[in-house]
Amino acid sequence: MGIKDKWLLLLLWVLSWFDVFIEGILDNDDGNVQLPGNIMLGGLFPVHEGAINGCGQVDQSGYQRLEAMVYALKKINEDDDLLPGIKLGALILDTCDRDTYALEQSMEFVTSTMNTIDLDAFTCPNNSQPTYEPPRPTVAVVGAAGSPVSAMVANILRLFKIPQVSYASTSPDLSDKTRYDYFLRVVPPDSYQAQAIMDIVMELGWKWVATVASAGNYGEKGISAFKNLTRTKDVCIANSEVIPSGATNSTFNEIVDFLNKSKARAVVVFASETDVRWLLAAVKRKNLTQHFVWIGSDDWGTKLSPVEHFMPEAEGAITVIPAKIPDRGFDEYFTSLKPKPNNGSSPKWFQQYWEKTFHCLFETNDRLQLASDHISDVPSSICTGKEVHTNITYEQEGKIAFVVDATYTLAHALDRLQKHICNGSEGICPEFHTLRGEQYLDYIKNTTFRGSSGVVRFNNLGDRPGSYDLYQYQRFGNTFRYVSIGNWTDRNRLSLNLEYVKWGEKDADGTGVQSVCAEPCTAPGTRRQIVLTGTGDQAGTECCWVCDSCERNQILIDNYTCANCTAASKPNESRTGCEEITPEFLEWISPWAITPALLSVLGIISTSFVIIVFMKYNATPIIRASGRELCYVLLFGIFLTFLTSFVLIARPSPLICGLRRLMLGLSNVISYSALYTKTTRVHRIFNHGKRSVQRPKYTSPRSQMVICFCLVSVQLVGAITWLIVVPPNAIKTYPDWDRVILECSITDMSFVISLTYAMLLVALCTLYAFKTRKMPENFNEAKFIAFAMYTTCVVWLAFIPIYMGTSSTDYKIQQTLLCLCMIVSASVTLGCIFVPKVYIVVFAPQKNKKTPGTLIMNSRMQRSTCGSIEGRVNGDSRQHLTSHPTVGPMVSHTTSSEIEARTPESDEVEHVEAEPGHAAGCHV
C-alpha cells in the first residue's frame, strides 16, 4: 500500500468517527450481525431506510436480504462438498441506504488489517507470555444495495484489495475497472435495464415521458443511459428531475409540480426505494393519484415498502427486476423465524421488522413512534410473537435470489482457490492464511455455476449479462400486488404479455394509458410540424407537433417531410406514394366530342347525297351548266372538311397529329380554291365582256382544273414540308398538378399560321363574290357564293379570337370550337351552292330542261347588240334567234357557271343556256 493510500485511509477513518450520521437509531451493541467462522465475509444491507438526519424506520426488504445471506451461509456450511472443513462466518452491517453512513460502517471490514499490537508492552500476573488472537480479516464483501453506496464502499475496499460482489447495484459507472477494479455484481448493469425500459415504452406506444432520478451514480447514470437511447428512438423526454440528497417534502412537491406541467403521464423512475416512497407521498398530497403511470427500476422492483400507504398512487406501475427464480427454501427458513424465543439474526432488528409487518408493538418496546413523517397511523395492538405470515404479510423480496447467489459466488471461488493452494486437502492449510485479494479476485471472475437466479457468470467487466422480469402493481378488489407481465433478455429482447397489463382506475375510458405530447397525424398527407414546447432537455425536439397538410401534389416521405410528385404523377389515396396520371384527351363519349361528331356525320351524309345526285344526273342541263368539274372538287373539299372533325377528335398520336396538320388546312384550301376559281372566272368573263367581244383566256373547264390544282398544291407542298421539317408527335402537357393532357406538339400560333393560306383564299373569294354581286338577276349563283363567303368570314373572324382566348382554359372547348367552325363553314358552302341545284334536280325536274331560247356559241362569237349576235361555228357563221324575241332589256336567267360549258363532243363548243323555267332573253 502506498503512502498516499495510507493517508487517504487515515482521513476516512477519522471522518467516520466524527460523522454526523453516527447518531442513528442503532446502538453499538446490536448495530451489526456477527456470525463466527474460519473465514469471514462482510455484508452490507439497507436494514433501515435513509432519513434526513440519520437512519429511518426498518426496511422490510433490506432485512429480508440480511437474512438471505445468513440463510446462504447456513446452507454453504452444511454442504460437505463445498469448502469441506471450513466454516464461513460473516460481519453484516446496516447501511441505512446512505453512502456516507455505509462508508463509516465499512471501516469495520478493514480494522483487522490496521490493528498491530506490541505484545512486549503487556505483562501477565503469572509472568507468562501474553497471547493475542487478532480478529479474522474480511476476505470479501457481499453488497451493497444502492449504487452510490457500493461506489463509496468500493473506493475503500480496493485499497485493501478486498473483493466486493453486489446483489443490487446496477450503475453503469461501476463497470469502469480503472476505478472499481475489485467490484463485481450478480445483477446486470443499468445499460441493460435502460434498454429494457426503453423497449417497454416503445411497446406501449409512449412518445412523451418524464424521468425522475435519485442523485448519485445509480439514478443519474441510469437515466442518462435511458436518455441516450431516446436519441435513436421516437421517444422524447418531457422533463427530467433529480432528487437531491436530503430532499424535503417541499422538494418533492416541486418535483411533482414540474412533472404535472410537462403533460407527460408516463414517468421513468431510477430512484431508491426511499425516494420512490416520498415521491408517491407528494403525488398524494397534490391530488394527482390518477394522473401518473410509473416505470420503476430494479431498486423499486417488487418491494412493498415504497408503495405502502400509497398503493392507489402506485397502481399500474411497471417495474423491472433482474430475472430470478424464487428460492422456496428461503421462504421456509424466513417464515419459521419468530421473535419469541428470538431466533432472528439480530433481535432488535427482527423485532422492528415484526412490528412493522404485523402493525403491532412489543410490550417492552420503549419507542413511542414507529413511523416517520410519511406515516400518520401508529399501531396500537400488542405483538405476541405468534403472528403467522400470510400472502399479504410476506412476499419474497426481489433481490433475495441475488443475495444468495452473491454469497455462493464467494464460496465457490474460495472452494476452488482452497483446493488449488492446499493441493486438495480439506480445511485451512498454512498457505491459505496468507490469502491474497488479487488472487481471490481472479477466481471470482472465473466463477460459473447455476444459482437461485439462473446461471451466474461474469463478463470481462465483472458484470452479469442482462435478463429481467417485468411486473405491474395491480389492484385486486381492496388489495394490491405485483403481477408478472413479461420478461426481457439481452438476446431475445422484450416479451410483454399485454393481456396481463391492467391500468385500473388510471385508464378511465378503457383505451389504455397514452403518454404523448401530440396525437398522431392520421389524415392522409398530413405531416408533423414541430413546435417549441416542453420543459425538459429535449424541449422543442421531434416530440410535440401540430398536424399540417402537405400540398395537393405532395406525398408524405416521413412523419415530417413532404415531397412533390414528379410530372405526370399524382399522390395516391393514402398520400404515401405517387401514381401515374392517366392522360386526358377528347374521348368519343365526351359531350364535347359527341356533338361535332354527330354534325360531321350529318354533313358527310349530306355531302354524299349531293355527290350521288350529281353523279346520277350528271348529264342533265342544270348539272352540266353548273361546272361539274369544279363542283366535284368543291364537294370533295367539303367532304374532307367534315371528315377532318374526326381526326381532330381522335386520340393524339404521331399519325393523327400528322393528319391534323395535313387535313386541317388542305380541306379548306381544296374547297376555297374551287370557289375562288369559279368566282374569278365569272368576274373575268363579265368584266372582259365590257371591253372586248373576245373570250378571256383560261376559262375552259380544263384550265379551271389546272388553276385549282395549282392553288391546292401550294398548301399541299407547304404542309408536307412542315411535316418533314417538324415531324408530328403527341406530347403531354401539364396545365395543373393533377392533370396531364395528351395533345399534338403544335402551338396555337403555329396552328393559326397553318390556316393563313386558306384564310387568304377565303378573303379573295369574298372579294370576287362582292365584285360579282351586281350580276344580272339570272346569274344568281354569284349571289349564293357571296352569301356563303360572307358567312364564312364572319365565322372565322369570330373563331380565331375565341380559339386563342380559350387556350388557357380547356383543350376540349378549343377542339370543339375548331370542329364546329369547320362544320359550319362546310355546311354553309354546301347549303348555299348545292342545295338549290339538288332541289331542282330532285324535287323540280320540270325545271331541269333546255329551253327553246338557248344559244350555242363558240369562242369566236362576237357580241354586237341584243338580237344581233354573229359568230362562226367550225368556220361557218350562224345565227340562232328565238322565235319570239323579247321586248325591252335583254336579261339572261342563266347562272354564272352556265355562261359557258363544254359539250362532250368538243372543248371549243360551249353552251349558254337559259335556266329552265325562265323566259329566254338575250343570252351571252
Phi, psi and omega in degrees: 000132181284166180297322181297317180294322180294318178295322177296320179295318179297321179296316179296323179297316180295316181297325183295324181286339180251014181293139182293339183280003178292349181273031177290182186279348184275139173273163180294334184288325183231035178275008179203174176237124180243127177242124183290153178181169178285325178236132186257133171251154175257156178219135178234120183220144177280075182294329177239153177286156175284151178223166183296322181238068177112217182258149181258212182286166183296142178260111183301320180295317180297321180290324175301319181296319178302312180293334178295322178292319177298317179299317181294318179297324179296316180293321180296314181294335179273353181270114182288342181270347182246117183052057178297135179081004181234134176248126178274131173249180182204148169242110186251128185239157178265133179260345185055021178058034180229134185292321182291320179292321179295324178298317177299315182293322184292346176298339177297333183285339185250359183296326182297331180279346182257343183278112174235125185241131177275107184292340179292342180278357182243145176231149179258150181301327181265017179060021177278167181285125179296144177243150181215127177250104182294155177297146181290135181288151175276118185273338180197161184233135172264117180134182000262195182275295182287146180297318177300322179293314181297320180296319179295316181290323182298329179295330177277313186296326180294334178294330180254011177054047177257114178298149182227127179240114182268150179254356185211348183283125187235009182298135178298334181298332183288354175276354179283103185283349174286340180249327184234062186285343179254016182254134173224169179207149180262011174242150179288154179287169184291344176300323173288318182296320178298321178293320178298317180294321178298318179297324177295314179301316180294319181295324181276356176076022179275128182248346189224099186234153174253163180227149175225132182225145170284143178298138180124181185298314186298303185290308186290321179289324178295315178293324178298319177295322178294318179297320179299325180290328181294339182290339178251007180238167178272052181225140181231155180267117180284320182200144181229118183243145178241128179274112182287161175295139181073026180295142179256179179301322180294326178297314180293325177298317179296320180298316180295322178298317179295321179297320182293323180291335183287347179068012177266128178274327181274131181231123176270126186242115169248085186215160177291160182297329178294314178296325177297318181298315181289328177295316178295326177296320178293322177299319179295318179295328181274002178058044178242036185303318186269005187271308190270145171239130190255148166238109186262146178281185187291340178288339170277304175052233179245030181285148178270332185297322180293333187256356181298131182074356179227038184294317177299324179292328182270354182303136179086355182295134175258127182239153181245135179216139178307139184301139182207166171242117182308134179273101184292335176295324177293321178303315180294320180295310188290317182290347178274348180289137180227144179285339180225112350292147186290122173234019174279165182292327178228113183304314184291313181295322181292324176296319178298318178298317183295317181297319181287325182291317185257006176054055179215175179231140173281146184299329182275000183283121181265006176274127184273344182219125180263339188260152174276190180297343184275350181241122186266337183261128179257130182296144182243350180281160182261132178283134178259343184084356180254008178300149185246136178289139174235183178296339180277319184275342181220133170211133184301128182293150190294338183260007182300312182299327181284327175297316179297316181292324177297319178293318179292329177300313179296323181291316179295320178295318177297321181297315180292321179293319180296318179295327179287314184286317185269009177056038175087355179283152180277161178078192184261113176277163182303324180294334183287340179292335180261043181299126180264136184296320181295327177290318178297321180300319180298321179291323179296317181298330183263016180276134176219129178198164176267115183249196182292331182260011181113199180287126180258123175205162184236145173272187185292347177262005181077017180256157176262140179305152187282131174200124186229150169256145183248134181231156173229137180274111188237156178266137173228093185069242179261005182242162178230149174199162178278133181239132178291129182235002178159193180207169179215136175228158181288348179264307185263356179061216193278137170228097186247122179271097183294339178293335180270351182280121181232132182258350177063224183289349179279353175241076188295322184268359176075013181261002183096159180276127178249138177226084181226153177278331180212148179288149180299147177276099187267340181294139180302137178072026180247124182254167178265128176251115187295138175237150179279112180205175179090166182236001184273185181284356175245023180299136180083008177272194187281058182233319180249134185207168167243151182275126183232129183283140173290164175297161185300330182261020183244153175244167181264112178284313174215191185296343188236356190233131172254151179218145180287142170286152178289168178300145180072017175220159181217162180296145174282182186296324181277354180060030178255351181199170181256145177234151184291138179275130177290122182298142178267146170202168184287104183274157183295333183275356181286141176302330179291338179261328184297316183298304179295329179295316179296317179296322178294320177299315177299320179295318179295319178297316180297315180296318178298321178297316180297318179299317179297317179298314180298321181290322181290319182254036185298329185265000181285156184304315185294325180285315180297322183286345185274358183078074191299319186300310179292330177295319178294323176297316179297318179295323177296319178296319179295317179300317179294326178295315177297323181291331180299331179301322180290326176293323179291331182275332186299155179299130182298136175205168179305320179294312181297318180296322176295318178296324178299311182294329181279311189282329185300310180278324185294319181298319178290319181295319179301314182296310187280341172293318178296316180295319180297319179297318181295313184292319179293326179297313179298316182295317181293322180297309183289322181290322178289327181295338179284335184256332185208154178272355179285142178288134178295155181285161173056042176249001179287157179305320181295317179298319180298321179293320178296316179299315180298317180296320178297318178297319180290324183296331177301312179294319183296314179296317180297318181294318180294319177300318179298318180295327180285314182292315180239091182302142180290149179200151175262128182238164177254132175244158187233083180291336179212167185296333184249016181230138174230124182250128176268116182214169181282149184279070178217133179279163179299321180294318177298323179296315181295320180297324180296339179263003184299315182296318177298320179294324177298317177296321177299316180296318179293319176300317181296319180298310182288331175295323178293320181293330182264015184291337184260024175296159178305157188302325184290343177268060189284347180296328178299323178292320178296319178296318179299316179298317179298320181290319177302314181296318180298317179299316179299316181297313183288324178295328177281328186289315188301309179295324179295318181296314179292327181287336181264010182294334182260004183258289185210127180295332180295319179296317180300310184294322179294317177300317179297316178299314181295322178298316178296317182295316180297316180299313180294322182293319179298315179297315180297317183290316185285323186273320191252335182300316179300319181292317180296323179299314181295317183294319187269314189257345178227064184295339180294339178273346183270056181222157175288144175261156181298341186267036182271134176256134176251119185234153171256184186288348182259009180294137179251139182265127175251266178234173181296128180086356179229080181245126181241150179188172180233140176239120180058038177092352181249145178262123179229152178229124178248116179250152176290150180291336180230090181299145180277154180252139179098201183298143179273118184236134177257138178256018178275157175281168182296329180278353182267003182296313178219137177213142180287146170267157180298337186278324188209141177289340184275334184275131182231149182248127172246110189243146171284142181297133182306139177093355181249151177291145181284141176231212176280116185257130179261000000 
